[in-house]
């Protein structure tokens, strides 16, 4: 039997950082991981490829939407066919995971899966904004048995976040974290998270208000200009991330809300210079990106949505 864990949380909360730490609790076990990217570029998969685990990535939509459900079920079948001890699924930050019980019930008639529950990662800095504006974040929180409040190193007061979590899910166990790491007393809460929510929920259709933009960056752009370019539309997005190779070196773009972060990396991904921008209803992201491209002519910057 395979222990199955679902890891959710809104964009930029720190799911991938948490997952890197979480796998340490399964030392010596055979681990499989399925990573879901809402955007059209495999980014988190590259960040996790050094883990001692079999890895599958599903991009361009939510695995809980009918548009990508078949891909998810195929990946589940392939992973289960190799009888891992542990199967971890990191869903997209824009996913509504309410249908997880129904999906597992359909794909596991032989009882090969031991669903341990859902762990939701919450950003201690941005949680208040996210929970009040994003329906999917409310649904992610609703089914979680354990909630990890991440980034507590960036604030002196996360009590409001804790109170908001309890207001939306009074049954949730809470773990505090910085950089996705956690202390030994939290191990049992994470290994046995549990799950809530409506077990009869069925997969839905893609929320057309959620948008993904793939932006190819000119390698001749300077680091200073890259930051300035992103700064022109960052406040019109939920999340911007990707790997970029410039004359000054290789960089990982990792922006949440209006927080701009471009950090050096020695990771060789073999990808072209592409970053993904994610946004939602009422956000004039496309127009803002186009204006930014015009402002940085004659750099060659392409946009795909």
N, C-alpha and C positions, 0 to 999 in steps of 0.2 A: 504493500500500500504506500502511496506517495502523499506526504504532507504538502498541502497546497496553501500558499499565502498570497493574498492580494494586497498590493501596496498602492494606495491612492494619495491624492493631494493636489491642490491647485498648482498652476504653472509657477515654477521658481521656488516652491516650498522647500526643496532639498531632497526629493525622492531618490535621486541617483546617489547622492552622498550618503544617505541613510542605507541604501541597499548595499553599498560597499562595506559598510560596517556590520550590517545585519548578517551577511553571509559568514562572518567570522564565528557566529554561534553554531554553525553547522560543520565545523572542522572534521574532516575525515569522512564526510557523507558525500554521496553523489548528488550534485545540484544541477538543475536546469533552470534557465531564466528566460522569460518572454518579456521583451520591452516594447511598449507601444508609443510611437511618436505621432502626434496629430499632424505635424508638418510633413513636408515631402523630402526631408533629409534625415538620414540615420546619424544622429549626434550622440544620444545617450548610449547607444549600442557600442560606439567606439570608446566611450569613457569607461565602459564595463568589460571590455574585451580581455583585460589582463586577469580577470577573476578565474579561478579554477572551476569553471562551470560551462555547460553547453548553453550557447546563447542563440536566441532567435529574435529578430526585430520585425515589427509590423508598423509600417509608416502610412502617412496620408489618410488619417481618419481614426476614429475610435474603434477599438476592438469590440465594444459593446453596442455598436451601431450595426444595422443590417448590412451596411456598405462594406464592412471589414470583418463581420462575424465569421464568414466562411474561412478567411485566412487565420483567424484566431483558433477556430475549431480544428483546422488542419494542423496548426502548430501544436496544439494540445495533444492531438493524436500521435504526432511524431515524437513528442517529448515523452509521453506516457509509454510509448512503445519500447523505450529504452529503460523503463523501470527506475527512474531516479528516486532517491530517498526524499528529496525536497524539490518542489517546483514553485518558483517565485515569479509572480507577474507584476510588473510595474506598468500601470495603466497611464494613459495620457492625462495631463492635468486638465484637459477639456472633456474628459469622459464622464458619462453618467453610468456608474457601475451597478446600478440597482438590480440588473438582470443576472448577476453572477450566479445566484442559486439555481435559476432555471437553466442557464447554459451548462453548468456542471452536471445537473441532473440528466440532461439530454445526452451529454458526451460521455457519461460514466455509468452506463447501465450495469457494469460488472462490479461496481464499488471499489475501483482502483484508487480513488481520490479521497483523502481525508482532509476535508476543508477545515483548516485551522482558524480561518477568519480574515478579517480585513484590518490593516493598519493604515491610518490616514495621517499624512504629514501636514502640519499646519505651520505657516510662517508667522513667527511671533511679532514681526514688524507689520506685515500687510494683511493679517487675518481679518481684522475688522472691516476693511474695505472690501475684501474678497467675499466674505460671507454675506455681506449686504447687497452685493451687485451680481453675484454669479449663482445661478440656480444649480449648476452642476456641482459646485463646491458644497452646497447644502446637502445634495444627495450623496456625495462622497462621505461627508461627515456622518450622515444619518445611518449608514450601514456599518460604520467602523466600530470594532470592539475596543481597540486601543488607538489613541491619538497621540502622536509625537509632536510636541511643541518645539520646533526647531529654531535656531538662530537666537537663542536666549542670550548669547554673548554680545548681541548687538543692542540690547535694551536692558534697562534696570527694572522694568515693570512689565511682566507678562501676565499679571493677574486678570486683566481685562480679557485677554485672549482665553485664559482658562475659564472664566465665567461665561463667555460667549459659547465656548464648546459645550459646557454643561447645560446651557440653556437650550441648545439645539439637540444635544444627545446626552441626557442625564446619566445614561448607563455607561458611558465611555470611561475606560481607564486612561489615565494621562501619564505620559512620560516626557521628561524635559531633556532637551538635546542642544548641542552646539556642533556645527559642522557635520551633522548626521550621527554623531557619536553619542553613546549613552553609558551609564554606569551599571555594574553588575546587578544591583537590586532590581533593575528594570527588565532583566533577562526573561523572567517568567511571564511578565505581562506581554512581552513581545513574542515569545514562543507560543503563547496560548491567548491570542488576542480576542477571539470570539467574533461574532458578527450579529448585526441587527438588520432591521428593515423588512420590507415586504418580500417574502420569498417567492411570490407569484409574479413578480415583475418580469415583463418580456422585453427583449431588445427593441430599441426604438430606431428612428431614422435620424440621419445627421441633422444637427441644428445648423440651418443655413446662415444663421447670424454669426457663426464662428468662422473666422477667416484666417487662412495661412498664406503668407507671401514668401517666396523663395528669391533671395536677392544675391546675384553673383557680383562679387567685388573685384575691381581691377587690382591686379597684384602690384601695379605701379603706385597705388595710393599710399601715401605716408600714414604712419600710425596716428599722427595728429589729425590728419584729414579724415581718417576712418572714424575716429571718435566724434569729430565735428559732424560728419555725415549722419551717423546714427543719432546724434543728439537732436537732429532736426525733426525726427519722427518718433523718438522713444516714448514720449508721453501719449502717443496715440496707439500704444500697444500694451498687451499683457506681458509679453515675453519676447526677447530676441536672443538667439543663440546660434553658435556655429563656429567652425574653424576657418581661420584666414591665414594665408601665407603671403607676407609682404617682403619687400627688400630688407626691412629691419628685423625680420624673423617671423616665427610662427606664433599665432595668438588664438586664444579661445575667447570668443565673445559670449558673455553670460550676463544678460540684462534682465532685471525683474522690475516691472512697473516703470518708474522713471529713474531707477538706479543703474547708471552706466558702469559696466565693468568689462575691461578688455585686458586679459592677463597673458603673459608669455607662456608658451607650452612647448615641450619637446616632443609632443605626440605627433607622430607621422601617420596621418589618416589616409593619405592617398586620394583625398577628395579635392575637387576644385574649390575655389574660394567662395563658398556659399554660406549665407546666414539665413535663418528662418525667423520671420516676424509673425506673431500670432495676435489676433485682436478679436473683438466681439461687436455686438450690436451697438449702433450709434457712434462707432469710432471711425473717423475719416482717415483711416490708415493708408489706403491706396493713394489718395490725393497727396497726403503728407510725404509718402515715399517718392512719388513722382516729382514733387517740388524739390525734394532733397537731391534727386538725381540731376535735375536741371541746374541746381546750385553748384554741383560739382562736375559740370562739364568742363574740360573734355575727357575726364576719366570715363572708361567704358564700364557702365554698370547696367546689368540686365535684371528685369523683374519678371517673375512668373507667379501667377496666382491660380 
